[in-house]
Amino acid sequence: MGCDRKEGSRLKKIEIENLTFRYKSRDKGQTAPVLKEAAFFAEDGESVGIIGANGAGKSTLLKILVGLLPGYEGSVQVCGMDVVKENLSAIRRKAGYVFQDSDSQLFMNTVYEDVAFAPRNYGMSEEKVKERTLEALRQTGIEELKDRHIYRLSGGQKKLAAIASVLSMGAEILLMDEPSAALDPGNRRKLIHILNELPAVRLIASHDLDFIYDTCGRTVLLSEGEIVRAGKTEEILKDEELLASHGLELPLSFRFMKGV
């Protein structure tokens, strides 16, 4: 099933309305909602930043989009499909989740085997598996690492391998949780370049506001589970008062401009 929701002439790949989510407590009592009546969308080709202080609901939002956290209230659609149990297999072909900790995602012996796992698992021919795998490795610039054992990769190389493992299944949507965490400057720059070249929709949750500035045209600010502002990334990240009121600081780029 393809994406068929449109905003003007652009396809809506993600559409959320009145999303509320609570984690279950051990005593089965009511807990405060982690997300409260959230609503936003992401269109074809967009890169959207999700920012907010710790506990704002960023990771929760990403996990709901691929069905890792059922039991939400409201409407959540990915490529026109409701995020419900019977649609999860189809949704996970369209949307790939890249964990903050790459070791949680990589489990095969070599880079090639890990990147090939998803298309192989979906029953593609070995010829198609090879084609998808090599293309994903090319997109992430790690072709030379295809035979490298996972345990011999640096943190940055693991991150790129994890992204490639999502791209190999033909994902149209990339959901990324703190993608720049623990990256050295060189791999951070490389990742920024790679993300900006990808045609997939990118939803990037991060505390690294400079990374968001370099990769996202639009940004959503979450605070205590509510979307308090959504708009052009530069406008939001330059609003020092807005950021400070929600536990965030100006990106370093803008601090230097102000001489802070």
N, C-alpha and C positions, 0 to 999 in steps of 0.2 A: 504493500500500500504506500503510495507516494504522498508527498506533502501537498495539500490542496487548499490550505487556508491562505488568503491573500490580504495584504494591506496595500492598497493601490495596485501597483504592478509587481510587488515583491511578495514572495511566499513567506508565510509565517511558519517557522519551523518549531517554535515553542510558544505556547499560549497558556497563561496561568490566570485564573480568576478566583478571587475569594479563598485563597489557599490558607488553611489553618491546620497546624499540626502540633500534637502533644506526644511526648514520649510517655510510655506506660511506666507508672511507678511500681515498685516491688509489692506494695500493699494494695495495688490495683485502684488506688484513689486517683482523683483528678490532679493533674499537674498543670502548671502554667504553660500556655502555648509557646512553643519555640518560634512558630511563624503565625502571624495574625492577619488574616484577610489580605494576603499578599496578591498583587496582580501586576503582571508585566508580560512582555512578549519579546521574541528575538526573531529577526527576519533573515531570509536567505543571504549568506555572505557576511553577516554581521559578526563583530567581535564585541562582546558585552562584558564589562567588568562587574563583579559583585564584591562590594567592599563593606566593611563594618568591623567593629571591635570584636574581641573574643566573645563567643556566645550569642552573636547577633543572628545566627541561623544560616550562615553561608553554606557550610558543608551539608547541613540538613536539606537545604533547597536542592543542591546538586543530586544528592542521593535519592530524593523523591522522584526526580525526573527519569531515573533509570529503574525505578521500582524497588530500590533497596530499603525503602521505608514506606510500607503500606499503611493504611489506616488514617489517611489525611482526609480533611473536609474541603470541599470546593471542587473546582475543575482544573485538571492538569492535562494538557495535550502536547504530544510530541509528534510532529509530522502528521497532524490531524487525527492521531489515535489517542484515546483516553489511556492514561497510565493506570491500567488495571491488569490483573493477573493474566487474563487470556490474551492480552496484547504484548506482554513483556518480551517474548522472543522476537517479534517483529520490531519492537522499539529498540531493542539492544543491537539489532543489525544497523539501525539508523544512528543511534547515539552511543558514544563510548565514554566511559568514565575513567579518568586518569587520577589515581590515588596520590595523595601527598607523599606517602611512603612508597617508593617504587618497589621495594622488596615485598610489599603486599600484593604486587601485581605480576612479578616475574617469577616463574616457578620451573621453567624447563632448563636444560643444561646449557644451551647456547642461545645467542641472540636470534639466529635464524629460526630455531625451533620455537622460541617464544612468540616471535612475530607471525610465524606460520600457524600457530595453534588455532586461532579463531577461524580463519577460512577453512582449515582442515576439519575443524569441529562442526562446521556448517555443511560438510559433505561436498565441498568443491573438488573438482578433479585436481590431481597433483600438478598438472600443467597450470591450472588457474591459481592454485595455491602459490606456486613459485612466482608467477607473474605478480600477484597481489603483494607477496612478501618483499620481493625485490623493489617494487615501486614504493612501498612504505619505507623501506630502508633508504631509498634514494631521497624521498621527500624529507626525511629527518637527517640526512647527511651522514649516515653511519654504515654505508655499504661495506666499508673496510672492516667493520666489526662483526660481520655476519657469523663468522665461525668462532668468535670469542666466547669463552665461558662466562656466564653471568657473574660469577663470584669475582672475576677479574676486571669488572667494569668499575669506573669511577662513579660517583654519585650523579654527575651530569650525564654520563653515558647511559646509566640506568634509566634516567628520566626520559632520554630520547628514545631508548628501546621501548619503554612503556607507551610512549606516544605512538611509535610505529606499530605496536601490537594492536592499538585501537584503529589506526588508519588502514591496516591490512584487511579489515573486514568491510571496508568501504564506508566507514562512518561519515554521515553528513553533518553530524553534530559532535563537537568535542567538549566535554565537561571536565574542567581542570581545577583541582583543589590545591592551592598554594604551589603552582608549578615552579616558581623560582626558588623555593626553600632549599637551602644548603648547596646552591649552585655557586661555583667560582665565577668571577667576572667574565671569563672567556666563554664558558658554557651558557651563562645567562644571556650574553649578547647573541650567541648562536641560536638559542631558543627563541628570543624575540624575533630574529630574522625569519626563522622557520614558521612561527605562528602567523606572522604577517603575510607570508606567501601562501598559506593554506586557503583553499576555497571553502572549506567547511565552516559552519557556524561555530564560533568559539565562545563558550561561557566560562569566564575565568574568575574564580574566587581567590582573593589574595589580600594579605596585609601589606604587600609590597606595592605601594601606590605609584612609585616610579615605573614599575613593571606594567601596571595597569595603564598608566599614561602612554607608554611606548607601544602597547598592543591593542588597546580597546578604543573604539570610536564613541561608544556610549557606556555609561556606568549607572549602576543601581546601588544606592546607599541603604543598607539595612541597619536598623537599630532596634534592639530588643524585639526582634521578630517582625518589625514593621518596615515597609519600604517608605522611607521619609523623603527620598528625592530620587529622581531618575532623569537623566538628560545627557547632554554632551559631556564627555569625560573631562575636557579641559575646564569647563565652567564649574563642575563640581569640585575638582581637585584644586582649583585656585581659590575656593571659598574657605578661607581659614576659619572663619567663625562657625560655619556649618560643620566642618570637620571636627573642630575642637569640641563642639557641643555634643558630639557623638563619639568621643573618645579616640579621635584620630588626629594626626598631625599633617601639615603640608608635606607633599613629596619633597625630597631633597632638591630636585630641579628648581622648584619654585622658591624654596628657602634661599638658595643661592642668588636667585634673581632679586630677592628682597634684601639680601645681605644679612640674613639671619644666621 
